[in-house]
Amino acid sequence: AQVKWTYPYRGLEAANVGGTREILRLAAAGTPRPVHYASTVGVFSSREFPADVVDETVDLTASGSLVVGYAQSKWVAERLVRTAGERGIPVTVHRINTGGHSTTGAFNRLDHLSMLVKGCVEAGIAPEHVDMPVQPAPVDYVAAAMAEATTRPDLHGRTFHLVNPAELTWPEFFDAVEAYGYRVTRLPFEEWRARIVGSQSGTMALLGLIPFLNDAVDDVRLPRSASAATRAALRATCPPLDTALVHTYLDAYVRSGFVDPPARRQSLASQPGGTFTWTP
């Protein structure tokens, strides 16, 4: 698979659609083999989708038209998987929204949320609202949930939403960032976007989002992903997204050099006899 929000469908088709097709061919050779497909909550990221919440039972074809190439490629691949299921291949779909590790904070530097946080912290500005829920589930929970599902045949054939059921709003998320020590001015989304697209942000992290902000964001709306059925079926428990978890992620950002420490914490460490230890 290839993950790139700014690539068109044609740039992702070979990996995301072609790769899935080959896996299904392998699964259909001889005795059918179970297939577990890692999809994305983005297959419902259309403004045409009529509801604010999508659960595990909503038919994929109800999603509406998609404008982001990555979401398009994952939609087509998931549809291939579901067609294979209709033809006798045991298939399970995992729609995921992942964040860093819940205890170590280990994270993907190129993840959309990581780059957004880095850019907002460096620029000192953040959007008041984004039309997407903040629902990243720690990657250790997602891995444990998928591993559990693969080893329990009674769960095969289902759709799982591996998201964080205890999500934050965007204002709450940036409240947690500010509580960590970063000063972030909240701006109306259009003003924030204008400053980013106009290259006034002063940070390379946000420049990477410009193609998405220019060409796609007006046609994207991600509904909240419900996960009650998923949580009822699995023994794995998702750590809640709260201030403590956001700070765990920020600790990892600072520890790895992904972002600088907040100025307030730097000053504490620079005082005579002063030390500051970043906890794992």
GULO-180888 format. One record per residue (C-alpha): residue number from 0; x, y, z. Coordinates in steps of 0.02 Angstrom, whole numbers. Each point is the difference from the previous one (the first is absolute). Layout:
! residues N
 num   east  north     up
 NUM      X      Y      Z
...
! end
This chain:
! residues 280
 num   east  north     up
   0      0      0      0
   1     49    181    -23
   2    -66    142    109
   3      7    175    -74
   4   -143    124     20
   5     68    114   -137
   6     21   -133   -136
   7   -134    -25   -134
   8    -85   -167    -22
   9    112    -49   -146
  10    154     20    111
  11    -69   -121    130
  12    -98   -125   -103
  13    143   -121    -33
  14     41    -24    185
  15   -169     19     83
  16   -115    -78   -130
  17    119   -110    -97
  18     82    -65    158
  19   -169    -45     75
  20    -51    -88   -160
  21    156   -110      8
  22    -34    -44    182
  23   -176    -54    -47
  24     68   -106   -143
  25    114    -88    124
  26   -145    -24    122
  27   -105    -79   -138
  28    134   -122    -58
  29    -53   -173     59
  30    -88     -5    168
  31    -61    178     38
  32    107     90    128
  33    -64    134    121
  34     45    179    -46
  35     11    142    125
  36      0    167    -89
  37     65    161     80
  38   -116    133    -67
  39    -24    179     61
  40   -137    106     75
  41     32    113   -149
  42   -108   -108   -114
  43   -146    102     71
  44     84    171    -16
  45   -126     71   -123
  46   -109    153     27
  47   -138    -99    -85
  48    -10   -125    143
  49   -161     55     86
  50     35    -47    182
  51    118     66    135
  52     40   -176     60
  53     46   -158    -95
  54     -4   -169     86
  55     65   -170    -50
  56   -161    -51    -88
  57    -14    144   -126
  58     18    -61   -179
  59    159     61    -85
  60    -99     58   -153
  61    -89    129    108
  62    161     99     21
  63    -26    127   -140
  64    131     64   -121
  65    178     21     63
  66    126    131    -56
  67    159    -56     90
  68     99   -125   -103
  69     51   -101    152
  70   -180    -20     58
  71    -52    -45   -178
  72    132   -136    -12
  73    -46    -73    169
  74   -186      3    -44
  75     32    -97   -161
  76    112   -124     92
  77   -129    -26    138
  78   -134    -28   -132
  79    111   -134    -80
  80     16    -84    170
  81   -187      4     28
  82    -32    -72   -173
  83    121   -142     42
  84   -100    -29    159
  85   -160    -14   -101
  86     88   -133   -105
  87     53   -108    146
  88    165     70     65
  89     -5     27    191
  90     36    187     13
  91     10    118    147
  92     14    189    -18
  93     90    108    127
  94    -32    186    -23
  95    136     84     99
  96     48    172     65
  97    166    -17     90
  98    105    109    113
  99    162    -26     94
 100     38   -136    128
 101    -96     24    161
 102    148    -22    118
 103    160     38    -99
 104    -79    134   -110
 105     89    -76   -152
 106    -76     81   -155
 107      5     18   -188
 108     89    162    -45
 109    -94     12   -165
 110   -173    -32     71
 111   -125    137    -42
 112    -39     38    183
 113    184      1     50
 114     42    124   -137
 115   -150    107     42
 116     48     11    184
 117    183     34    -41
 118    -47    136   -123
 119   -126     83    116
 120    123     -1    146
 121    139     73   -107
 122   -112    132    -79
 123    -89     41    162
 124   -171     -9    -84
 125   -132   -134    -10
 126   -174    -16    -77
 127   -147     23    117
 128    -92   -140    -87
 129     35   -134   -129
 130   -142   -100    -77
 131     75   -163     60
 132    -14    -83    171
 133    159    -28    100
 134    -12   -189     24
 135    175    -76    -16
 136     15   -166     91
 137    174    -43     68
 138     90   -113   -121
 139     33   -131    135
 140   -188    -19     25
 141    -31    -11   -188
 142    135   -134    -18
 143    -69   -101    147
 144   -178     13    -66
 145     48    -58   -175
 146    105   -142     70
 147   -145    -56    108
 148   -120      4   -147
 149    116   -105   -109
 150     12   -137    131
 151   -186    -11     36
 152    -94    -82   -145
 153   -165     50     82
 154     43    181    -44
 155     40    -30   -183
 156   -115     84   -124
 157    -32    155    105
 158     42    184    -17
 159     95     82    143
 160     25    185     36
 161    167     14     88
 162    -16    180     58
 163      3     87    167
 164   -174      2     78
 165     55    137    122
 166     41    131   -130
 167     39    184     27
 168    -68    150    -91
 169    130    106    -89
 170    -12    139    132
 171     24   -131    137
 172    147    -75    -93
 173     90    167    -14
 174    -46     38    180
 175    106   -152     44
 176    140     63   -111
 177     -4    169     86
 178     -5    -82    172
 179    164    -83    -48
 180     77    173    -16
 181    -19     51   -182
 182    -83    166    -41
 183   -118    -30   -147
 184   -118    136    -62
 185   -165    -68    -65
 186    -59     70   -165
 187   -158    -27   -104
 188     37   -140   -121
 189     -4    111   -156
 190    122    124     78
 191    114   -140     58
 192     -3    -79   -174
 193     34    167    -85
 194    155     25    106
 195     62   -176    -36
 196    -35      4   -186
 197     74    175    -11
 198    164    -70     71
 199    -14    115    150
 200      8   -140    128
 201    189     -6      9
 202      3   -190     15
 203     39   -134   -128
 204   -113   -126     87
 205   -158     92    -51
 206     61     34   -177
 207    -18   -186    -34
 208   -187     16     31
 209    -26    136   -131
 210    -55   -116   -142
 211   -133    -74    114
 212    -54    171     65
 213     -9     72   -176
 214    -78   -142    -98
 215    -99   -113    115
 216    -46     63    173
 217   -157     92    -57
 218    -72   -164    -64
 219     50   -107    150
 220   -103    -33    155
 221     43   -146    112
 222   -144    -64    107
 223     29    -70    173
 224     36   -186     -7
 225   -106    -97    125
 226     84   -153     74
 227   -123    -75    125
 228    -14   -165    -95
 229    188    -10    -18
 230     30     27    186
 231   -134   -126     46
 232     82   -134   -107
 233    182     25     49
 234     90    -24    165
 235    129    135    -42
 236    -35    166     85
 237     42    168    -78
 238     90    127    112
 239   -103    161     -3
 240     58    153    -93
 241     19    127    139
 242    121    133     59
 243    118   -130     74
 244     11    -96   -164
 245     27    159   -102
 246    142     43    120
 247     74   -174    -23
 248      6     35   -186
 249     75    172     25
 250    132    -75    115
 251     49   -116   -143
 252      1    144   -125
 253    120     98    110
 254    107   -149     50
 255     28    -46   -183
 256     35    178    -56
 257   -158      6   -106
 258    -46    163     87
 259     91    114    120
 260    -51      2    184
 261   -120    139     50
 262     91    161     45
 263    -66     -9    178
 264     76   -171     27
 265    163     50    -83
 266     15    145    123
 267    -28   -115    147
 268    140   -113    -58
 269    118    148    -30
 270    -15     74    175
 271    151    -23    117
 272    -13   -174     71
 273   -158    -28    -99
 274    -31   -162    -92
 275   -144    -66   -101
 276    -24   -183    -40
 277   -112    -58   -142
 278    -93   -153     61
 279    -37   -146   -117
! end
